[in-house]
Amino acid sequence: MKITKFTHSCLLVEMSDRTVLFDPGVMSQPLLEKHTFVYLDDIAITHQHGDHMAIDFIITLAEQFPEVRITAPGDALKQLHEAGLTQATNQLPEGFTRFDAPHEVVEPMFPTPEEIGYHYLGKLSHPGDSHHFTETSPILALPVTAPWGSTVKAVQLALELKPKYIIPIHDWHWRDEARQQTYDSLAQIFAKNGIEFVKAKDGEPFNLDV
């Protein structure tokens, strides 16, 4: 499985016969706009917040790939449909299953949105903005820092669930030096527990064997 992180919570997952883009948000958009997409089968959106759903960029992708499937929760669908993306749906494509991963409470700063946690092909799990879920695939996209959560909570959760690999997401808030230092620390902690922490670099693909 070939995976590329495009800043914050956006992952491009490429298989030999299928390509999926998770949570293309506004923080990810500048780097995504430089990427050449050869084909794109699915766009999976966990929730409507702009750091996970950049509507103008999704419109551009839908124009480039008219058959792309767009999946999102109900309140996000409303925004997508109002933007003309009427093909967006909350029905899961083949290979996707949903799991209970509610968005963490963000009031009074923002309304708490609907959220879908996705398992993809039984290989990768993307929980969006949640630290309250109880299952994972071998590859876990783990939110490692956020106004609504903590790095400590993220580590505790991952040690309980014990995925084979962890890809850190939701870390746009860190400056580069802090990110590298924290990545190094987390890699050591997880390695002691038989978990590989992937020090993903934005825009640089890597392969995981699952």
C-alpha positions as CSV (number, residue, x, y, z in Angstrom):
1,M,0.0,0.0,0.0
2,K,1.5,3.3,-1.1
3,I,0.6,6.3,1.1
4,T,1.4,10.0,0.8
5,K,0.6,12.5,3.5
6,F,-0.4,15.9,2.3
7,T,-0.2,18.0,5.4
8,H,-2.4,17.7,8.5
9,S,-5.0,14.9,8.1
10,C,-4.9,14.3,4.3
11,L,-3.7,10.9,3.1
12,L,-3.5,9.7,-0.5
13,V,-3.8,5.9,-0.5
14,E,-2.8,4.1,-3.7
15,M,-3.2,0.5,-4.6
16,S,-2.5,-1.2,-8.0
17,D,-6.2,-0.8,-9.0
18,R,-7.6,2.0,-6.8
19,T,-6.7,5.4,-5.4
20,V,-8.4,7.1,-2.4
21,L,-7.9,10.6,-1.0
22,F,-8.9,11.1,2.7
23,D,-9.7,14.5,4.1
24,P,-8.4,17.0,1.6
25,G,-8.6,20.2,3.7
26,V,-7.4,23.8,3.3
27,M,-4.1,23.1,5.1
28,S,-3.4,20.3,2.6
29,Q,-4.6,22.2,-0.5
30,P,-1.4,24.1,-1.5
31,L,0.6,20.8,-1.6
32,L,-2.2,18.9,-3.2
33,E,-2.4,21.5,-6.0
34,K,1.2,20.7,-7.0
35,H,0.5,16.9,-7.1
36,T,-0.3,15.2,-10.5
37,F,-3.3,12.9,-10.0
38,V,-3.3,10.2,-12.7
39,Y,-6.6,8.8,-11.5
40,L,-8.8,9.1,-8.4
41,D,-11.6,6.7,-7.5
42,D,-12.7,8.0,-4.1
43,I,-12.7,11.0,-1.9
44,A,-13.5,10.1,1.7
45,I,-14.3,13.0,4.1
46,T,-14.6,12.4,7.8
47,H,-16.3,15.7,8.6
48,Q,-17.1,19.2,7.4
49,H,-14.4,21.3,9.1
50,G,-12.3,23.2,6.6
51,D,-9.1,21.5,7.6
52,H,-10.6,18.3,6.4
53,M,-12.9,19.5,3.5
54,A,-11.7,22.1,1.1
55,I,-14.8,22.4,-1.1
56,D,-13.2,24.4,-3.9
57,F,-10.4,21.9,-4.3
58,I,-12.8,19.0,-4.2
59,I,-14.8,20.7,-7.0
60,T,-11.6,20.9,-9.1
61,L,-10.9,17.2,-8.5
62,A,-14.5,16.3,-9.4
63,E,-14.1,18.2,-12.7
64,Q,-10.9,16.4,-13.5
65,F,-12.4,13.0,-12.5
66,P,-16.2,13.1,-13.2
67,E,-16.7,9.5,-11.9
68,V,-15.0,10.0,-8.6
69,R,-17.0,8.8,-5.6
70,I,-17.3,11.4,-2.8
71,T,-18.4,10.1,0.7
72,A,-19.2,12.3,3.6
73,P,-21.5,12.6,6.7
74,G,-24.8,14.3,6.5
75,D,-24.0,17.9,7.4
76,A,-20.9,17.9,5.2
77,L,-23.1,16.5,2.3
78,K,-25.4,19.5,2.6
79,Q,-22.5,21.9,2.0
80,L,-21.1,19.7,-0.9
81,H,-24.6,19.6,-2.5
82,E,-25.0,23.3,-2.2
83,A,-21.6,23.7,-4.0
84,G,-22.9,21.6,-6.8
85,L,-21.3,18.3,-5.9
86,T,-24.6,16.4,-6.1
87,Q,-22.7,13.1,-6.5
88,A,-21.6,13.2,-2.9
89,T,-23.3,10.6,-0.7
90,N,-23.1,9.0,2.7
91,Q,-23.3,5.6,1.2
92,L,-20.0,3.8,1.6
93,P,-18.3,2.5,-1.6
94,E,-17.2,-1.1,-1.7
95,G,-14.1,-1.7,0.5
96,F,-15.1,0.9,3.1
97,T,-16.7,0.2,6.4
98,R,-17.6,2.8,9.0
99,F,-16.7,2.7,12.7
100,D,-17.8,4.8,15.6
101,A,-15.4,7.7,15.9
102,P,-17.4,10.7,17.1
103,H,-15.8,14.2,16.7
104,E,-14.5,15.5,19.9
105,V,-16.5,18.2,21.6
106,V,-15.3,21.7,20.3
107,E,-18.0,23.9,21.8
108,P,-18.0,26.8,22.5
109,M,-15.3,27.4,19.8
110,F,-17.3,25.6,17.0
111,P,-20.3,23.4,16.7
112,T,-19.4,19.7,16.9
113,P,-20.0,18.2,13.5
114,E,-21.2,14.8,12.4
115,E,-18.2,12.5,11.7
116,I,-17.5,9.2,9.9
117,G,-14.6,7.0,10.9
118,Y,-13.5,4.9,7.9
119,H,-11.9,1.5,7.7
120,Y,-10.5,1.0,4.2
121,L,-10.0,-2.5,2.8
122,G,-9.5,-3.8,6.3
123,K,-6.0,-2.3,6.1
124,L,-6.2,1.4,7.1
125,S,-8.4,3.3,9.6
126,H,-8.9,7.1,9.6
127,P,-10.9,8.4,12.6
128,G,-11.0,12.0,11.7
129,D,-11.0,14.2,14.8
130,S,-11.6,11.5,17.4
131,H,-9.8,9.9,20.3
132,H,-12.9,8.0,21.3
133,F,-12.9,4.8,19.2
134,T,-12.3,1.2,20.1
135,E,-11.1,-0.5,16.9
136,T,-8.5,-0.1,14.2
137,S,-7.1,-1.8,11.1
138,P,-3.4,-2.6,11.0
139,I,-2.6,0.9,9.8
140,L,-4.0,3.7,12.1
141,A,-4.0,7.4,11.1
142,L,-3.7,8.8,14.5
143,P,-4.5,12.5,15.4
144,V,-1.5,13.4,17.5
145,T,-2.3,17.0,18.6
146,A,-5.4,19.2,18.5
147,P,-7.3,21.9,20.4
148,W,-9.8,19.2,21.3
149,G,-7.3,16.5,22.4
150,S,-3.8,15.8,23.6
151,T,-0.8,13.9,22.5
152,V,-0.8,11.9,25.7
153,K,-4.4,10.8,25.0
154,A,-3.4,9.8,21.5
155,V,-0.5,7.7,22.7
156,Q,-2.6,6.0,25.4
157,L,-5.3,5.1,22.8
158,A,-2.8,3.7,20.3
159,L,-1.1,1.6,23.0
160,E,-4.5,0.2,23.9
161,L,-5.5,-0.6,20.3
162,K,-2.0,-1.8,19.2
163,P,-2.1,-1.3,15.4
164,K,0.9,-2.5,13.3
165,Y,1.6,0.9,12.0
166,I,0.8,4.5,13.1
167,I,0.7,7.4,10.7
168,P,0.6,10.7,12.6
169,I,-2.1,13.1,11.4
170,H,-3.7,16.4,12.5
171,D,-0.3,18.0,13.3
172,W,-0.3,21.2,11.2
173,H,-0.3,23.1,14.5
174,W,3.3,22.1,15.2
175,R,6.3,24.0,13.9
176,D,8.8,21.7,12.1
177,E,11.3,21.5,15.0
178,A,8.5,20.4,17.4
179,R,7.2,17.9,14.9
180,Q,10.5,16.2,14.4
181,Q,11.3,16.1,18.1
182,T,7.9,14.7,18.9
183,Y,8.0,12.2,16.1
184,D,11.3,10.9,17.4
185,S,10.0,10.5,20.9
186,L,6.8,8.8,19.7
187,A,8.7,6.4,17.5
188,Q,10.7,5.2,20.5
189,I,7.7,4.8,22.7
190,F,5.7,2.8,20.1
191,A,8.8,0.7,19.1
192,K,9.0,-0.5,22.7
193,N,5.5,-1.8,22.2
194,G,5.9,-3.5,18.8
195,I,4.3,-0.7,16.9
196,E,6.0,1.1,13.9
197,F,5.5,4.9,14.0
198,V,5.9,6.3,10.4
199,K,7.7,9.6,10.4
200,A,5.7,10.8,7.4
201,K,7.0,13.8,5.5
202,D,4.5,15.9,3.6
203,G,4.3,15.0,-0.1
204,E,6.8,12.1,0.2
205,P,5.2,8.6,-0.5
206,F,6.0,5.6,1.5
207,N,4.9,1.9,1.3
208,L,3.5,-0.2,4.1
209,D,3.2,-4.0,3.9
210,V,-0.2,-5.1,5.1
